[in-house]
Each structure stands twice: as C-alpha cells, then as structure tokens.
Amino acid sequence: MEISNSYISHNSTSSSTRIDLIWISRDLVLDTLNSNNYRPDLYSTDHLAVYVSFLSNGLFGGKQAAKLKQQKIRKRIFNYDSMDDEKWEIFRLATKSIVDDKFFDEMKIYDQTDLTMYWEDISRALLRVTIQTIDNHMTPATSKEFKPKKLTAAYKEIKCINKFINVLRPNTFSRNHQQFQLIWPNKRTQFIALATSHNYPINLPTFINVNNLDTTKKELKDLNKILQKKYDLLNKAYQDKQIKKFVQQRCEDYRTDLPQYYH
C-alpha cells in the first residue's frame, strides 16, 4: 500500500500524552466513512486502539477496467438528449400497446409466482421497446473516475510521450526506418510545442537516425519526468481539495444530525 497521507490520530492515555500518526494511502482517505479511538478490553494497555471504516464499493465492489475489457463486457447508453417530441410520442404509444394489447387481457395473478412471471415479461417487453424507440449505443462497461480537465490533459501529455518512447528502440527503428522518417516531423513539432507550453527547453533533431536515437530518447524522457512531476503536483492538489471538501461535508452533517440524538 502506498504511504502518502496521514489521516487517523492515535492518542496515548498515559500521563505524558503523545499523538502518533497512522499513515494510509491518499486514495483511501476519499473512501473513509469515519474513524476514531477506543479503549481495548481484551488486553491491558495505556494506549487507545484505532478503528476506521471505508466505503467498500471503491475497494471491492467492481471489476478492474482491464478485466472488463478482456471479457468484452459492454453496456447500453440511451441518448435521451437526442429525443424530440415525435420520438417520445412513438415511445409512449409503443409502451401503451404492450400494456393494452398483451397484459391486461391475459394477466391472471393468483400468487407471488404469477406476479413475478408477469413482471419479468413486462420488464423484458419494455426494454425491447425502449431499445427500438429510443436512440442508444453500446459502450465498454468500464468505470471512469471524474478528473478535472487540467489533470486529464496532463495525463494525456504523459501518455503521448510514453507511447512514442516505448517504440523508439534500435530494433524497432531499424525495422521501421522509413515510417519513422514520415511521422517524425509532426511528432517533433508536437513535442516542441508541448515543451514550450511548459517553459522547458528541449533539443530535438530535425531528422532522426540511429546516431541520434539515444539522445532523442533521453530528451523525451527528461521532458516526461517534468510532466510527471507537474502531474503529481496537480493530482495532490486535487486530492487535497477533495479531502477538505469531504471533511467539511462530514462536519456539517455532524452538526446537523447531532441534535436529533438529544431529543
């Protein structure tokens, strides 16, 4: 586990009170429900024990994005914004037809089994009509965490350079020499513009060959290190802001909910 942020205090009950810090991952802080100290009953000690509760959904609730891609699991997204009055009227008539023509005349419910059977039939029919009448598309079922635009843009810059560095190898270059010559002018312009936007001086050759391959790769790696450091700073600032936001919200909830326990 990455050690990157202190969150839980550990208090001693001895005459000389001391506060120790328990370190946990910064990512876990955002999934924290509550934490506190308590006096253990199973053994004798002058220290208080520490407990913390986490939201389990982010830790164990879902499959990893890579696993979902491997299994080609997809989900359907309905494009409600593209619907107009005419399309909604078609949807209304289609759903009304299901109820009027199929279920009201035939539906006979005597027990829970009958109710469940009819409900499943209605659900399947409604889903089928919805897919036919409301604009929709399929997309990979990968969960995406919301990130600010600055953080997302910084990550894309790092990813772009990493991708090119990984193929910038002697064996790969010798096999695809002509292709590298074709794409290098655009890549060079892109990398110089990127370095300039971060006020970082970079020296890239006009033409790339086996003689300057290593120095070119080193220049790109040095630029990538700068971008990664800036990304880490942006990410830390974002997480600190989120932590303060959630802590403030919990304090407000505590002040709001506390009076009810005294009535």
C-alpha positions in Angstrom: 0.0 0.0 0.0 1.3 3.4 -0.9 2.1 5.5 2.2 1.3 9.1 1.3 -1.1 10.8 3.7 -1.8 10.9 7.5 -5.4 10.8 8.5 -6.0 8.9 11.7 -4.7 10.1 15.1 -3.6 7.7 17.8 -3.7 9.1 21.3 -1.9 7.7 24.3 -3.7 7.8 27.7 -0.5 7.9 29.8 0.4 10.9 31.9 2.6 12.3 29.1 0.1 12.4 26.3 1.5 11.8 22.8 -0.1 11.8 19.4 1.1 9.3 16.8 0.0 9.4 13.2 -1.3 6.4 11.3 -0.4 6.7 7.6 -2.7 5.4 4.9 -3.0 5.9 1.1 -4.3 9.2 -0.1 -6.8 7.3 -2.3 -8.3 5.6 0.8 -8.9 8.9 2.5 -11.7 9.7 0.0 -13.4 6.4 0.7 -13.3 6.9 4.5 -16.6 6.9 6.4 -15.4 7.5 9.9 -12.5 6.9 12.3 -11.9 7.2 16.0 -10.1 5.8 19.0 -11.4 3.3 21.6 -10.1 1.6 24.7 -9.5 -2.1 24.1 -11.0 -4.5 26.6 -9.1 -7.7 25.7 -5.7 -6.6 27.0 -4.2 -4.0 29.3 -2.5 -1.0 27.8 -2.2 2.7 28.3 -2.8 3.3 24.5 -6.1 3.7 22.7 -6.8 1.4 19.7 -7.7 2.9 16.3 -10.5 1.9 14.0 -11.6 3.2 10.6 -14.5 2.4 8.3 -14.2 2.5 4.5 -16.7 2.5 1.6 -16.3 -0.9 0.2 -17.6 -0.2 -3.3 -14.4 1.5 -4.5 -12.2 -1.2 -3.0 -14.0 -4.5 -3.8 -17.3 -3.5 -5.4 -16.4 -3.6 -9.1 -14.1 -5.4 -11.6 -11.0 -3.8 -12.8 -11.2 -1.9 -16.1 -8.7 -4.2 -17.7 -10.7 -7.3 -16.7 -13.9 -5.8 -18.2 -12.1 -5.1 -21.5 -10.7 -8.6 -21.6 -14.2 -10.1 -21.1 -15.6 -7.6 -23.7 -18.4 -6.6 -21.3 -20.5 -3.8 -22.7 -23.4 -1.7 -21.5 -26.1 0.2 -23.4 -26.3 4.0 -23.1 -29.5 5.7 -24.0 -29.2 9.1 -25.7 -32.1 11.0 -24.2 -30.7 14.4 -25.4 -31.3 13.4 -29.0 -35.0 12.6 -28.4 -37.7 15.1 -29.5 -41.5 15.2 -29.0 -42.2 13.0 -32.0 -39.8 10.3 -30.8 -41.2 10.4 -27.3 -44.7 10.0 -28.7 -43.6 6.9 -30.6 -42.2 5.5 -27.4 -45.4 6.3 -25.4 -47.6 4.6 -28.0 -45.3 1.5 -28.1 -45.3 1.1 -24.3 -49.0 1.7 -24.1 -49.5 -1.0 -26.8 -47.6 -3.5 -24.6 -49.9 -3.0 -21.6 -53.2 -2.7 -23.5 -52.8 -5.5 -26.1 -50.8 -8.1 -24.2 -51.1 -8.0 -20.4 -54.4 -6.6 -19.3 -56.4 -9.2 -21.2 -54.2 -12.2 -20.3 -53.0 -11.3 -16.8 -54.2 -13.6 -14.1 -52.4 -13.3 -10.8 -53.1 -15.8 -8.0 -49.8 -15.8 -6.1 -46.3 -14.4 -5.9 -45.0 -16.7 -8.7 -47.6 -15.3 -11.1 -46.8 -11.8 -10.1 -43.0 -12.4 -10.7 -43.6 -14.1 -14.0 -45.8 -11.2 -15.3 -43.4 -8.5 -14.0 -40.4 -10.2 -15.8 -42.4 -10.4 -19.0 -43.4 -6.7 -18.8 -39.8 -5.7 -18.0 -38.4 -7.6 -21.0 -41.1 -6.2 -23.3 -40.5 -2.6 -22.1 -36.7 -3.0 -22.5 -37.2 -4.3 -26.0 -39.5 -1.4 -27.0 -37.1 1.1 -25.3 -34.2 -0.2 -27.4 -36.2 0.0 -30.6 -37.7 3.5 -30.0 -35.0 5.5 -28.0 -31.6 6.3 -29.6 -28.9 4.3 -27.9 -25.4 2.8 -28.4 -23.2 0.2 -26.8 -20.0 1.1 -24.9 -17.4 -0.8 -22.9 -18.5 -1.3 -19.3 -15.5 0.4 -17.7 -15.9 2.7 -14.8 -14.3 6.1 -15.2 -13.4 8.3 -12.3 -14.1 12.0 -12.7 -11.0 14.1 -13.1 -10.6 17.9 -13.7 -9.7 18.9 -17.2 -6.3 20.1 -16.3 -5.5 16.7 -14.7 -6.9 14.8 -17.7 -4.9 16.9 -20.1 -1.7 16.4 -18.2 -2.2 12.7 -18.2 -2.8 12.6 -22.0 0.5 14.5 -22.5 2.4 11.9 -20.5 0.7 9.1 -22.2 1.5 10.5 -25.6 5.3 10.8 -24.9 5.4 7.4 -23.2 3.8 5.8 -26.2 6.4 7.2 -28.5 9.3 6.4 -26.2 8.3 2.8 -26.0 8.6 2.4 -29.8 11.8 4.4 -30.0 14.1 1.4 -29.8 17.0 0.4 -32.0 15.4 -2.8 -33.3 12.1 -1.2 -33.9 13.7 1.8 -35.5 15.8 -0.3 -37.9 12.7 -2.3 -39.0 10.5 0.8 -39.5 13.1 3.3 -40.5 11.1 4.8 -43.4 7.9 5.1 -41.3 9.7 6.9 -38.5 11.0 9.4 -41.1 7.5 10.1 -42.2 6.0 10.6 -38.8 8.9 12.3 -37.1 8.4 15.9 -38.4 4.8 16.1 -37.0 5.9 14.4 -33.7 8.9 16.7 -33.4 6.6 19.8 -33.8 4.2 18.3 -31.3 6.8 17.6 -28.7 8.5 21.1 -29.1 5.1 22.8 -28.7 4.5 20.7 -25.6 7.8 21.6 -24.1 7.4 25.3 -24.9 3.9 25.3 -23.2 5.7 24.1 -20.0 8.6 26.6 -20.4 11.0 23.6 -20.8 13.9 23.8 -23.3 14.3 20.8 -25.5 16.7 19.9 -28.3 15.2 17.6 -30.9 17.0 16.8 -34.2 15.4 17.8 -37.5 15.9 14.2 -38.8 16.0 11.1 -36.7 18.6 8.3 -37.3 20.5 5.6 -35.5 23.2 8.1 -34.5 20.9 10.5 -32.6 18.3 7.9 -31.5 19.6 7.6 -27.9 20.0 11.4 -27.4 16.5 12.0 -28.8 15.1 9.4 -26.4 16.9 11.0 -23.5 15.4 14.4 -24.3 11.9 13.0 -24.4 12.5 11.1 -21.1 13.7 14.2 -19.4 10.6 16.1 -20.7 8.4 13.3 -19.5 9.9 13.5 -16.0 9.0 17.1 -15.8 5.4 16.4 -16.9 5.1 13.6 -14.4 6.2 15.9 -11.6 3.7 18.5 -12.6 1.0 15.9 -12.9 1.8 14.6 -9.4 1.5 18.2 -8.0 -1.8 18.7 -9.8 -3.1 15.4 -8.6 -2.0 16.0 -5.0 -3.7 19.5 -5.1 -6.9 17.9 -6.4 -7.0 15.2 -3.8 -6.3 17.7 -1.0 -9.2 19.8 -2.2 -11.4 16.7 -2.3 -10.3 15.7 1.2 -11.1 19.1 2.6 -14.5 19.1 0.8 -15.5 15.7 2.2 -14.2 16.6 5.7 -16.2 19.8 5.7 -19.3 18.0 4.5 -18.9 15.4 7.3 -18.5 18.2 9.8 -21.7 19.9 8.5 -23.6 16.6 8.6 -22.4 16.0 12.1 -23.6 19.4 13.3 -26.9 18.9 11.5 -27.6 15.3 12.7 -26.2 15.7 16.3 -29.3 17.5 17.8 -31.6 14.6 17.0 -29.7 12.3 19.4 -30.6 14.6 22.3 -34.4 14.8 21.7 
